[in-house]
Amino acid sequence: MLVFPNKLSNIYPSSDENIQAVLLFYFKDKWPFIAQSDTYLKLKTWILGEAELSMNQLEFCCRVLKYNFDFFDGRIKNYEAATQIINLLSYTKDAISRKSVLDNDPTIKWASNNRIKITFDYRVYILKNYQQNS
């Protein structure tokens, strides 16, 4: 069973050092510039602001994305680096934590129809890979 970590069970502070360590660990091969100041500041602002991710949640999203990244091949546009990474992490967070996705209820309108469809398809893909590798 794939379960999104509870924010209250987090034991690591959301420090610059910890956020950079997680991002570099999972994505330095794909995005070697991820720790550069402009890219990192945009990511950090999203992680701590809009996404409200704790460190355990960030690590979980990064791990899920890294091992399911091929799902997005040809499905989304290539944007500027920070925007692309934020978009992919956002899809990942929604696919593994958004209630309407977990309840398999595509009738709840929380994004564009295309984004909702991609998120639902991504969740199925994640679960299929998770079950095959468990």
Secondary structure, DSSP 8 states (H G I E B T S, - for coil): ------GGG--S---HHHHHHHHHHHHTTT-TTTTSHHHHHHHHHHHHTTS---HHHHHHHHHHHHHHGGGGTTTS----HHHHHHHHHHHHHHHHH-HHHHTT-TTS-SS-HHHHHHHHHHHHHHHHHHHHH-
